[in-house]
């Protein structure tokens, strides 16, 4: 008998935690942080859980026997499979017993290990002692009676995968996060085609992108960035995720075409260096003459920061201030204090190239950002493409897979999704948190 329980990702964006049981085998599909549930009870860093009990109490961390490093029971979880490295899918592996192997793509392992180096250890993110076992498309992984076939998909972070899972009772497809409009739609098409061939009984799919859908591509993003940089007479600042290598590549190419240099943060430089060995990613070299590394002034640097400063040509705020028309500066929310030294010239601008705020805490930070930009006379452009599949592409993909049942997760509009798919041959099941479902 095969059953599965959703401990996260239900009526929320992210926090995916799925326990799959087959005969005497138990595996986890993703084990991410539920930001929305945690934020109902805590306000980081002012109100923070003292220990694991503060997460178990409110169901932020599910009560699983034999799963956690802090309990004394023998391990009862045989493996965890991560679809990708985003924290809402991976962070809570920090709590798992170190005997439990973590299976993920090679790039995901690299990103998570790098994050572990550049972040201070915390209750909710500490990967020390975990064993990573990596895979690539084409591998077939056996855990007891369960066989897992990972297949690459396109998402806003490299090394993302969907899974076809063969159990004693039937076949399950888990999409993770995926899209068909990114820079590598061919990866997702491979996954959809292989999932269709597998004739799944169940598809567990994301349904993030159901409202305010922006239909655009990474190529569209690059064209918009090109236009903004071309017409900007002063400094161009850009905010994009460290691990979004598609976006880094877009800004690099646009800066180069407009006779500017891309200045990246120490964290971006360190991650770029760690990922540079993967030929599939087609990343610019950190020693490229069109890339500079931004060194913020501080009294003490971490060891990884010192290493990052040795990787390429370093530039500081004082030099940027004198070369504003030659620069595209990666500037996150936490780098805004550098503007006091840079003092952007008239005609400068700020490009926000990440998701718009979707919770109260992010709204507060966004309003602070706007205050800084207003103070320095910097118009803000939003140029972004979602990492999540559009409703029409999702509908087409699911109809091609044609499972008996579809479980939509990683979204806050499951009823909308259910009505949108009501003419499908598949039964749409809106999952409930902590409820056990059977594949038979």
C-alpha positions in Angstrom: 0.0 0.0 0.0 1.2 3.5 -0.9 0.2 6.6 1.0 1.3 10.2 1.1 0.8 13.1 3.6 1.2 16.8 2.9 2.9 18.5 5.9 3.4 21.7 4.0 2.7 23.5 0.7 -1.1 23.4 1.4 -2.8 26.7 0.8 0.5 28.5 0.9 3.3 29.3 -1.5 6.2 27.0 -0.6 6.9 25.1 2.6 6.6 21.8 0.6 7.0 18.7 2.9 5.5 15.5 1.6 5.9 12.1 3.3 5.6 9.2 1.0 5.1 5.7 2.4 5.4 2.5 0.4 5.3 -0.8 2.3 8.0 -0.4 4.9 9.8 2.5 3.2 9.3 6.2 4.0 10.8 9.1 2.0 10.3 12.8 2.0 9.7 14.9 -1.1 11.2 18.3 -0.2 11.4 19.6 3.3 11.1 23.3 3.1 10.5 26.2 5.5 6.9 27.5 5.6 7.5 31.2 5.7 3.8 32.1 5.8 3.0 29.8 8.8 6.1 30.8 10.7 5.3 34.5 10.2 1.9 33.9 11.8 3.7 33.3 15.1 7.2 34.8 14.9 8.8 38.1 13.7 12.4 37.4 12.8 14.7 38.5 14.3 12.8 40.1 17.1 10.5 37.2 18.1 12.4 34.0 17.3 11.8 30.4 18.3 14.1 29.4 21.1 14.5 25.8 19.8 12.7 23.1 17.9 9.8 23.1 20.4 8.8 26.5 19.2 8.4 25.2 15.7 6.7 21.9 16.7 4.2 23.7 18.9 2.5 25.5 16.0 3.0 22.8 13.3 5.7 24.8 11.5 7.8 21.7 11.9 5.7 18.5 11.6 5.7 15.9 14.3 7.5 13.0 12.6 8.8 10.0 14.5 12.4 9.0 13.9 13.1 12.1 11.7 14.9 14.7 13.7 18.4 15.0 15.0 17.0 16.3 18.4 15.0 13.2 19.1 16.4 10.0 20.5 14.5 7.5 18.3 16.1 5.4 15.6 15.8 6.8 12.1 12.5 5.9 10.4 12.9 8.1 7.3 14.9 6.4 4.6 15.7 9.4 2.4 14.7 12.9 1.4 14.6 14.1 -2.2 15.0 17.8 -2.9 13.6 19.3 -6.1 15.8 22.4 -5.8 17.6 24.7 -3.5 15.1 27.4 -2.6 14.6 27.6 1.1 10.9 27.0 1.0 11.8 23.5 -0.4 15.0 22.7 1.4 15.8 24.6 4.6 14.3 22.2 7.1 16.6 19.4 6.2 18.7 21.1 8.8 16.6 19.3 11.5 16.9 15.8 10.0 18.9 13.0 11.5 22.4 12.9 9.9 21.9 9.2 9.0 19.2 10.2 6.5 20.7 10.8 3.1 19.7 13.9 1.1 19.3 13.2 -2.6 19.4 16.3 -4.9 20.9 17.5 -8.2 24.6 18.3 -8.2 24.0 22.0 -8.6 21.5 22.0 -5.7 24.1 20.4 -3.5 26.7 23.0 -4.5 24.3 25.9 -3.9 23.2 24.6 -0.5 26.8 23.9 0.6 27.7 27.5 -0.5 24.8 29.0 1.4 25.9 27.0 4.4 29.3 28.7 4.2 28.1 32.3 3.6 25.3 32.3 6.2 25.8 32.2 9.9 24.5 29.0 11.4 21.0 29.3 12.8 18.2 27.2 14.2 16.5 26.9 10.9 19.5 26.6 8.6 22.4 24.4 9.6 23.6 21.7 7.2 26.6 20.5 9.1 26.9 16.7 9.1 24.3 16.1 6.4 25.2 13.6 3.6 24.3 14.7 0.1 23.9 12.1 -2.7 23.7 13.8 -6.1 21.9 12.8 -9.3 21.4 14.0 -12.9 18.7 13.3 -15.5 18.9 9.7 -16.7 19.6 8.3 -13.2 17.2 5.8 -11.6 17.4 5.7 -7.8 16.2 2.9 -5.7 15.1 3.2 -2.0 13.6 0.0 -0.9 10.4 -0.6 -2.9 10.4 2.9 -4.3 12.2 3.9 -7.5 12.7 7.6 -8.3 13.5 9.0 -11.7 14.7 12.6 -11.5 14.3 14.8 -14.6 15.5 18.3 -15.1 13.0 21.2 -15.3 13.5 24.9 -15.9 13.0 27.2 -12.8 14.5 30.4 -11.5 17.4 28.5 -9.9 19.6 26.0 -11.7 19.7 22.3 -10.7 15.9 22.1 -10.5 14.1 18.7 -10.9 10.8 17.0 -11.1 10.4 13.4 -10.0 8.6 10.3 -11.5 8.2 8.0 -8.6 7.4 4.3 -9.1 5.8 2.6 -6.1 4.3 -0.8 -5.4 0.8 0.6 -6.0 1.4 2.9 -9.0 3.2 5.9 -10.3 3.4 9.5 -8.9 4.7 12.6 -10.6 5.9 15.4 -8.5 6.6 18.6 -10.4 8.5 20.6 -7.8 8.6 24.2 -9.2 8.7 24.4 -13.0 8.0 26.7 -16.0 7.9 26.6 -19.7 8.7 30.3 -20.4 12.3 30.5 -19.0 15.6 30.4 -20.7 15.6 26.5 -20.9 12.0 25.4 -21.8 13.5 22.3 -23.3 14.3 21.0 -19.9 10.7 21.2 -18.8 9.5 19.7 -22.1 11.7 16.7 -21.4 10.0 16.3 -18.0 6.5 16.6 -19.4 7.1 14.2 -22.2 8.6 11.6 -19.9 5.8 12.1 -17.3 3.3 11.5 -20.1 5.0 8.3 -21.1 5.0 7.1 -17.5 1.1 7.2 -17.4 1.0 8.4 -13.8 -1.8 7.6 -11.4 -1.2 10.8 -9.4 0.4 14.2 -10.2 1.4 16.5 -7.3 1.8 19.9 -9.0 2.5 23.4 -8.1 -0.2 26.0 -8.8 1.6 29.2 -7.7 0.9 31.4 -10.6 -2.9 31.6 -10.8 -3.5 35.4 -10.5 -1.9 38.6 -11.8 -0.1 36.4 -14.3 2.7 38.1 -16.3 3.2 36.4 -19.7 6.8 37.1 -20.5 10.1 35.3 -21.0 13.8 35.7 -19.9 14.4 37.0 -23.4 11.8 39.7 -22.8 13.5 40.6 -19.6 16.8 41.0 -21.3 15.3 43.3 -23.9 13.7 45.5 -21.2 17.0 45.6 -19.2 18.8 46.5 -22.4 16.4 49.4 -23.1 16.7 50.8 -19.5 20.5 50.6 -19.4 20.8 52.2 -22.9 18.7 55.2 -21.9 20.2 55.7 -18.4 22.8 58.4 -18.2 23.8 57.7 -14.6 24.3 54.6 -12.4 22.2 51.5 -13.0 21.5 49.5 -9.8 19.9 46.1 -10.0 18.4 43.7 -7.4 18.2 40.1 -8.3 18.6 36.8 -6.5 22.1 35.4 -6.0 21.3 32.0 -7.4 19.2 33.2 -10.3 22.0 32.6 -12.9 19.6 33.3 -15.8 19.2 36.9 -14.5 22.9 37.3 -13.7 23.6 36.3 -17.3 21.0 38.7 -18.6 22.4 41.7 -16.7 26.0 40.7 -17.7 25.1 40.5 -21.4 23.1 43.8 -21.3 25.9 45.6 -19.4 28.4 44.4 -21.9 26.3 45.5 -24.9 26.0 48.9 -23.4 29.7 49.3 -22.6 29.3 48.9 -18.9 30.7 46.5 -16.4 28.5 44.4 -14.1 29.5 44.8 -10.4 28.4 41.8 -8.3 28.3 41.3 -4.6 30.8 39.2 -2.7 28.1 36.6 -2.1 27.3 36.4 -5.8 31.0 36.2 -6.7 31.5 33.3 -4.2 28.5 31.4 -5.6 29.5 32.1 -9.2 32.9 30.6 -8.4 31.5 27.5 -6.8 29.2 27.0 -9.8 31.8 27.7 -12.4 32.8 24.0 -12.8 29.4 23.1 -14.2 29.6 23.4 -18.1 25.8 23.1 -18.4 25.2 26.5 -16.8 27.1 28.6 -19.4 28.2 31.2 -16.8 30.5 34.2 -17.4 33.9 33.8 -15.8 34.5 35.8 -12.7 37.8 37.1 -14.1 36.0 38.4 -17.2 37.0 42.1 -17.7 33.3 43.0 -17.8 32.7 41.7 -14.2 33.9 43.5 -11.0 33.4 42.4 -7.4 31.9 44.9 -5.0 33.7 45.2 -1.6 31.7 47.0 1.0 33.6 48.8 3.7 33.6 47.0 7.0 36.0 46.4 9.9 36.1 42.6 9.6 35.5 40.2 6.7 34.5 36.5 7.0 36.9 34.0 5.5 34.6 33.3 2.5 34.5 37.1 1.8 38.3 37.3 1.8 38.4 34.4 -0.6 35.7 36.1 -2.8 37.8 39.3 -3.0 40.7 37.3 -4.5 38.6 35.8 -7.3 38.4 38.9 -9.5 38.9 42.7 -9.8 37.6 44.4 -6.7 35.8 47.8 -6.7 34.5 49.8 -3.7 31.9 52.6 -3.3 34.4 55.4 -3.7 35.5 54.1 -7.2 31.9 53.4 -8.2 31.0 57.0 -7.3 33.5 58.2 -9.9 32.5 55.7 -12.7 28.7 55.7 -12.5 28.1 55.8 -16.2 30.3 52.7 -16.7 28.6 50.5 -14.1 25.6 48.2 -13.5 25.7 47.6 -9.7 24.1 44.6 -8.1 22.5 46.3 -5.1 20.3 44.3 -2.7 18.2 45.8 0.1 21.0 45.2 2.5 23.5 47.2 0.4 21.5 50.4 0.4 23.7 52.1 3.0 26.5 52.2 0.3 24.4 54.9 -1.5 25.6 57.4 1.1 29.1 57.0 -0.3 28.2 56.5 -3.9 25.7 59.4 -4.1 24.0 58.4 -7.4 24.1 61.1 -10.1 21.0 62.6 -11.6 19.6 60.2 -14.2 20.4 57.1 -12.3 17.9 54.3 -11.7 17.1 51.1 -9.8 15.9 47.8 -11.4 14.0 45.4 -9.1 14.4 42.1 -10.9 12.9 39.7 -8.4 9.4 38.9 -7.2 7.2 41.6 -5.9 6.4 41.5 -2.1 3.7 38.9 -1.3 3.5 39.2 2.5 3.4 42.0 5.1 7.0 41.7 6.1 8.1 42.0 2.5 5.7 45.0 2.0 7.4 46.8 4.9 10.9 46.2 3.4 9.7 47.3 0.0 8.3 50.5 1.5 11.7 51.1 3.1 13.4 50.6 -0.3 11.1 53.1 -1.9 12.0 55.6 0.8 15.7 55.2 0.0 15.1 55.5 -3.7 13.0 58.6 -3.3 15.6 60.2 -1.1 18.3 59.7 -3.8 15.9 60.5 -6.8 16.0 56.9 -8.2 13.1 55.7 -10.3 12.4 52.0 -9.8 11.7 49.7 -12.7 10.2 46.2 -12.1 11.6 43.8 -14.7 11.1 40.2 -13.8 9.7 36.9 -15.1 8.2 34.3 -12.8 9.9 31.1 -11.9 6.5 29.4 -12.0 4.5 27.9 -14.8 1.6 30.0 -16.2 -2.0 28.6 -15.8 -2.4 27.9 -19.5 0.9 26.0 -19.7 0.1 24.1 -16.5 -3.3 23.1 -17.9 -1.7 21.9 -21.1 1.0 20.0 -19.2 -1.5 18.2 -16.9 -3.8 17.2 -19.7 -0.8 15.7 -21.5 0.2 13.7 -18.3 -3.5 12.7 -17.9 -3.3 11.2 -14.3 -6.2 9.7 -12.4 -5.8 12.3 -9.7 -4.2 15.8 -9.5 -3.1 17.3 -6.1 -2.4 21.1 -6.4 0.0 22.5 -3.9 2.4 25.4 -3.5 -0.4 28.0 -4.1 -3.1 30.0 -2.4 -5.8 29.6 -4.9 -6.6 25.8 -5.1 -10.3 26.4 -5.6 -9.6 28.6 -8.6 -7.3 25.9 -10.0 -9.9 23.2 -9.4 -12.5 25.2 -11.4 -10.0 26.1 -14.1 -9.3 22.3 -14.6 -12.9 21.1 -14.1 -13.2 19.7 -17.6 -10.1 17.5 -17.2 -10.5 13.8 -17.1 -8.4 13.7 -14.0 -10.0 14.1 -10.5 -8.8 17.3 -8.8 -8.2 16.7 -5.1 -7.5 19.8 -3.0 -5.2 18.4 -0.3 -5.6 19.0 3.4 -2.7 19.4 5.6 -1.7 16.4 7.7 -4.3 14.1 6.0 -3.1 10.7 4.7 -4.0 9.9 1.1 -3.9 6.5 -0.6 -2.6 5.8 -4.1 -4.8 2.7 -4.5 
